[in-house]
Amino acid sequence: YYNKCYMDAEACLRGTRLTTVPCKHIFTWPDTSPVPQETTARPTPGRPRPDITWEKQSEREENFIMRPDQMYGNVVVTNIGQLVIYNARHEDAGIYTCTARNAAGLLRADFPLSVVRREPGGTPRTGSPQPFPSAECLKEPDRRRCEALEVRWHFDAKQGSCLTFRYGGCGANRNHFETYEECQAACLGSTRPTCLLPMVQGPCQNWEPRWAYNHLLKQCHSFVYGGCEGNTNNFESKETCEDVCPFPKSLQCKACRLKTKMVLSLCRSDFAIVGRLMEIVEDQDSGIARFALEDVLKDEKMGLKFFNIKYLEVTLTDMDWSCPCPNMTAEDGPLIIMGEVHDGMATLDPSSYVRAANDKRVKKIYELMEKKTCDLLNRFQD
């Protein structure tokens, strides 16, 4: 058993009484040499062990974080980060997100769980397969209460995924499904409009520039396509993308103005990189941007060169997605990005320095670093 809570829960379910007995085998601990007085050498470089957390996606702004070696009702997170759900109930249905975080960044993986009531014959209750109109996927779920509440799935057009909600049986629209798979098939299957599909880079590495439509920003933007396992939201040019997805254009936003010039931004930043934008994930007033690194100009806290990091995930804070600043989709080529690092995570805010990369700007940054301009500036300010 992974821990005592895990063992106790298993015993409770089985109706088994546990008894503590003395251990029959006693292991002698080997003699150890005294601790040396000199300073211990730094650990050997390698892959830092990540911290694992789980959270269940909900309609609340902040999800409840579940940590290893803890029990939450009928849900257990083991000491090695596994999620175990005992006697799953309808209210346990939802998307469970696993987050692995270390000094190099973080990774997330979503695991949907559907809880289906089975008929006496032993087969799950399923609806009859009928053509599903894609317009229904864009409607808000009907949360009014007409009958007993039950957990259903709906397609959230803002997030581009299926989520759970409490369905009251009013039936104002058809954007409610019994299982995650039904929701996926209806709104994310082949019948779903191309312009609502997410941008998919794919697992291959035959990189080539492509364009995709972002239904949240209401515009086409470039991304790097791996060459395989994509979807139809993948165009060779911006013009083709805009012809296929003639959605209403977003409001005319003013150009993002830099509050500080390059030198001050460089000195105040924890990192400065040259990278190509590969993906943006929006979430209310925050988000995540993923970059393919082309050069590391400055790095004080993440060890990008030391760990030979090829891709960097940057957290975006205080974002207004109607007119985002910094606007990383305005340029097609590589960008110079400067930001801060908090708890090992690279972050950008609306005042961060993001500009198109060119030889002149990159050369100037290298000259500033070689001349240690920031050290001189800090001494002058002190």
C-alpha positions in Angstrom: 0.0 0.0 0.0 1.2 3.5 -0.8 0.3 4.9 2.6 -1.8 4.2 5.7 -4.8 6.2 4.4 -4.8 4.1 1.3 -4.7 0.9 3.3 -7.4 2.0 5.8 -9.7 2.9 2.9 -9.2 -0.5 1.3 -9.9 -2.2 4.6 -13.0 -0.1 5.2 -14.4 -1.1 1.8 -13.8 -4.8 2.4 -15.0 -4.7 6.0 -11.7 -6.0 7.2 -10.3 -5.3 10.7 -6.6 -4.3 10.8 -4.4 -5.3 13.7 -0.9 -3.9 14.5 1.6 -6.7 15.3 5.4 -6.5 16.0 7.7 -7.0 13.1 9.3 -10.5 13.0 12.4 -9.3 11.1 14.7 -6.7 12.5 17.2 -5.1 10.1 20.4 -3.7 11.6 21.4 -0.3 10.2 25.0 -0.3 8.8 27.7 1.7 10.5 28.1 5.1 8.9 31.2 7.3 8.8 31.0 10.7 10.5 29.6 13.7 8.6 32.5 15.6 6.9 33.2 19.1 8.2 33.8 20.6 4.8 31.0 21.9 2.6 29.0 19.2 0.8 29.4 19.3 -3.0 26.5 20.5 -5.1 24.2 17.7 -6.4 24.9 16.1 -9.7 23.0 17.9 -12.5 20.0 15.9 -13.8 16.2 16.1 -14.1 14.6 17.7 -11.0 11.9 15.6 -9.5 8.5 17.3 -10.2 5.8 18.1 -7.6 2.6 16.4 -8.5 -0.8 17.9 -7.8 -4.4 17.1 -9.0 -7.4 19.3 -9.4 -10.9 18.8 -10.6 -12.1 21.3 -13.2 -15.2 23.2 -12.0 -17.2 26.3 -12.8 -15.6 28.1 -9.9 -12.8 30.5 -10.6 -10.3 28.5 -8.4 -10.2 24.8 -8.4 -9.5 22.7 -5.3 -5.9 21.5 -5.3 -5.3 17.9 -4.2 -1.8 16.9 -3.1 0.0 13.5 -2.7 -0.5 11.4 0.4 -3.9 12.9 1.2 -7.5 11.6 1.2 -10.4 13.8 0.1 -13.7 12.0 0.7 -13.7 9.0 -1.6 -10.7 10.4 -3.6 -7.2 9.5 -2.6 -3.9 10.9 -4.0 -1.2 8.3 -3.3 2.3 9.3 -2.2 3.6 8.7 -5.7 1.0 11.0 -7.2 -1.7 8.5 -8.4 -5.3 9.5 -8.2 -7.7 6.8 -6.9 -11.5 7.2 -6.7 -13.5 4.7 -4.6 -17.1 3.9 -5.5 -17.4 6.6 -8.1 -20.7 8.6 -8.0 -22.3 10.8 -10.6 -21.0 13.9 -8.9 -17.5 12.6 -9.3 -17.8 13.0 -13.1 -15.5 15.7 -14.5 -12.1 16.5 -15.9 -9.2 15.8 -13.5 -6.0 17.7 -14.3 -2.6 16.4 -13.2 0.1 19.1 -13.0 3.8 18.2 -12.7 6.0 21.2 -11.8 9.7 21.6 -11.3 12.4 24.3 -11.9 12.2 23.7 -15.6 8.5 24.6 -15.8 5.3 22.6 -15.7 3.2 20.2 -17.7 -0.5 19.4 -17.5 -2.6 16.4 -18.5 -6.4 16.2 -18.5 -8.2 12.9 -17.6 -12.0 12.9 -18.2 -14.2 10.7 -16.0 -17.8 9.8 -17.0 -20.0 8.0 -14.5 -22.7 6.1 -16.3 -25.8 4.5 -14.8 -26.2 1.0 -16.1 -29.5 -0.7 -16.8 -30.4 -4.0 -15.2 -29.2 -5.9 -18.3 -25.7 -4.6 -17.6 -25.3 -2.3 -20.6 -24.8 1.4 -20.2 -27.7 3.7 -21.1 -26.8 5.4 -24.3 -28.7 7.8 -26.6 -29.7 7.0 -30.2 -27.0 8.2 -32.7 -28.5 11.2 -34.5 -26.9 14.0 -36.5 -26.0 16.8 -34.1 -26.2 20.4 -35.3 -23.0 22.2 -34.7 -24.9 25.4 -33.7 -26.1 23.6 -30.5 -22.4 23.3 -29.4 -22.1 27.1 -29.2 -25.2 27.6 -26.9 -24.8 28.1 -23.2 -25.9 25.1 -21.1 -29.4 25.4 -19.6 -28.9 25.5 -15.8 -32.5 26.0 -14.9 -34.1 23.5 -12.6 -37.2 21.7 -13.9 -36.5 18.2 -12.6 -34.0 16.5 -10.3 -30.5 17.8 -10.8 -27.9 15.5 -12.4 -24.4 15.8 -13.7 -24.1 16.3 -17.5 -21.5 17.3 -19.9 -21.6 20.4 -22.2 -19.4 21.9 -24.8 -17.7 25.1 -23.7 -17.0 27.2 -26.8 -14.7 29.6 -24.9 -12.4 26.8 -23.7 -13.0 24.6 -26.7 -13.6 21.5 -24.6 -16.3 19.5 -22.8 -17.0 20.3 -19.1 -19.5 19.1 -16.5 -22.5 21.1 -15.2 -25.7 20.4 -13.2 -28.5 19.8 -15.6 -32.1 20.5 -14.4 -34.0 18.7 -17.2 -35.5 21.8 -18.8 -34.2 20.9 -22.2 -33.9 24.5 -23.6 -31.2 23.3 -26.0 -29.3 20.1 -26.8 -25.9 21.1 -25.4 -26.0 18.5 -22.7 -24.6 14.9 -22.8 -24.5 12.0 -20.5 -20.8 11.2 -21.1 -17.7 13.0 -22.1 -17.4 10.7 -25.1 -20.8 11.7 -26.4 -19.9 15.4 -26.0 -16.6 14.9 -27.8 -18.2 13.0 -30.7 -21.0 15.6 -31.2 -19.0 18.9 -30.9 -15.4 17.9 -31.5 -15.9 15.2 -34.1 -15.7 15.4 -37.9 -19.0 17.4 -38.1 -17.6 20.2 -36.0 -16.8 23.4 -37.9 -13.1 23.8 -38.8 -12.9 27.2 -37.3 -13.8 25.9 -33.8 -11.1 23.2 -33.8 -8.1 23.8 -31.6 -4.7 24.4 -33.1 -2.8 21.1 -33.1 1.0 21.0 -33.5 1.3 17.2 -33.7 4.0 14.9 -32.4 6.3 15.0 -35.5 9.2 17.4 -35.9 9.1 18.2 -39.6 8.6 21.9 -38.7 6.8 24.2 -41.1 4.9 27.5 -40.6 1.1 27.3 -40.8 -1.9 29.4 -39.8 -4.9 28.5 -37.6 -8.0 30.4 -36.6 -8.4 31.2 -32.9 -12.2 31.5 -32.2 -11.5 33.2 -28.8 -9.4 36.0 -30.3 -11.5 36.0 -33.5 -8.4 36.1 -35.8 -6.0 33.9 -37.6 -2.5 33.6 -36.2 0.7 31.6 -37.1 2.0 28.5 -35.4 4.6 25.8 -36.1 3.2 22.6 -37.4 5.0 19.3 -36.8 3.9 17.7 -40.1 1.5 15.0 -38.9 -1.7 14.3 -36.9 -3.2 17.7 -37.1 -6.7 18.7 -38.0 -8.5 20.9 -40.6 -7.8 24.1 -38.8 -4.4 24.3 -40.5 -3.8 26.6 -43.4 -0.7 27.4 -45.5 -1.4 31.2 -45.6 -3.2 33.8 -43.5 -5.4 34.7 -46.5 -6.6 31.1 -46.9 -7.4 31.0 -43.1 -9.4 34.2 -43.3 -11.3 33.0 -46.4 -12.4 29.8 -44.6 -13.2 31.5 -41.3 -14.9 34.7 -42.1 -15.9 35.5 -38.5 -16.6 39.0 -37.4 -13.2 40.8 -36.9 -12.2 41.7 -33.5 -12.4 45.3 -32.4 -9.5 47.5 -33.5 -7.0 47.5 -30.7 -4.4 50.1 -30.1 -0.8 49.0 -30.5 0.8 47.8 -27.2 3.1 50.5 -25.9 6.2 49.6 -24.0 6.4 51.3 -20.6 10.2 50.9 -20.5 12.8 50.8 -23.2 15.0 47.9 -24.0 17.9 48.6 -21.5 15.6 49.1 -18.5 13.5 46.1 -19.4 16.6 43.9 -19.8 18.0 45.0 -16.4 14.6 44.5 -14.6 13.9 41.1 -16.2 15.0 37.7 -14.9 15.2 36.3 -18.4 15.5 37.4 -22.0 15.0 34.9 -24.9 14.5 34.8 -28.6 11.7 32.3 -29.5 8.9 31.5 -31.8 5.4 31.3 -30.5 4.0 27.8 -30.9 0.8 27.9 -28.9 -1.4 30.2 -26.7 -3.9 28.9 -24.2 -6.4 31.4 -22.9 -8.1 31.2 -19.5 -10.1 34.3 -18.3 -7.5 36.9 -17.4 -4.5 34.6 -17.6 -3.0 32.1 -20.0 0.0 30.1 -21.1 2.3 30.8 -24.1 4.6 28.1 -25.4 7.8 29.1 -27.3 10.4 27.2 -29.3 13.7 28.7 -28.0 16.2 30.0 -30.6 18.5 31.8 -28.2 18.9 32.5 -24.5 20.1 36.1 -24.0 19.7 36.3 -20.2 18.7 33.7 -17.6 19.3 34.1 -13.9 16.9 31.6 -12.3 15.8 28.8 -14.7 19.0 27.2 -16.1 17.7 27.1 -19.7 21.2 26.6 -21.2 22.3 24.3 -18.4 19.4 21.9 -18.9 19.5 22.5 -22.7 15.8 23.5 -22.7 14.4 23.6 -26.2 10.8 24.8 -25.4 9.7 27.3 -22.7 6.2 27.6 -21.2 5.4 31.1 -20.0 2.5 32.1 -17.7 0.6 35.2 -18.8 -1.0 37.3 -16.1 -3.5 40.1 -16.0 -4.4 39.6 -19.7 -7.3 41.3 -21.5 -8.0 38.8 -24.3 -10.2 41.3 -26.2 -7.0 43.4 -26.8 -4.1 41.4 -25.4 -0.9 43.0 -24.4 1.8 41.9 -25.0 0.4 40.9 -28.4 2.5 37.9 -29.3 0.4 37.0 -32.4 1.0 40.4 -34.2 4.4 39.1 -35.6 5.0 36.0 -37.7 8.7 35.6 -37.0 10.8 35.1 -33.8 10.3 37.4 -30.8 12.4 38.9 -28.1 10.7 38.1 -24.8 11.7 39.5 -21.4 10.0 38.6 -18.2 10.2 37.7 -14.6 10.5 34.3 -12.8 8.3 33.4 -9.9 8.6 30.0 -8.1 10.6 28.7 -11.0 7.9 29.7 -13.6 8.5 32.3 -16.4 5.9 35.0 -16.3 4.8 37.9 -18.5 2.4 40.7 -17.7 1.0 43.6 -19.8 4.1 45.7 -19.2 6.6 43.0 -20.3 9.0 43.6 -23.2 7.9 41.6 -26.3 9.2 42.8 -29.7 10.0 41.3 -33.1 13.5 39.9 -33.1 16.1 41.3 -35.6 19.9 41.2 -35.8 20.2 44.8 -34.6 18.2 44.3 -31.4 19.8 40.9 -30.6 23.3 42.4 -31.1 22.5 45.3 -28.9 21.4 43.0 -26.0 24.6 41.0 -26.3 26.6 44.2 -26.2 24.7 45.3 -23.1 25.4 42.0 -21.4 29.1 42.0 -22.3 29.5 45.5 -21.0 27.6 44.6 -17.8 25.5 47.7 -18.3 22.9 46.5 -15.8 25.5 46.3 -13.0 26.6 49.8 -13.7 22.9 51.0 -13.8 22.2 49.3 -10.5 25.2 50.9 -8.9 24.2 54.3 -10.2 20.6 53.9 -8.8 22.0 52.8 -5.4 
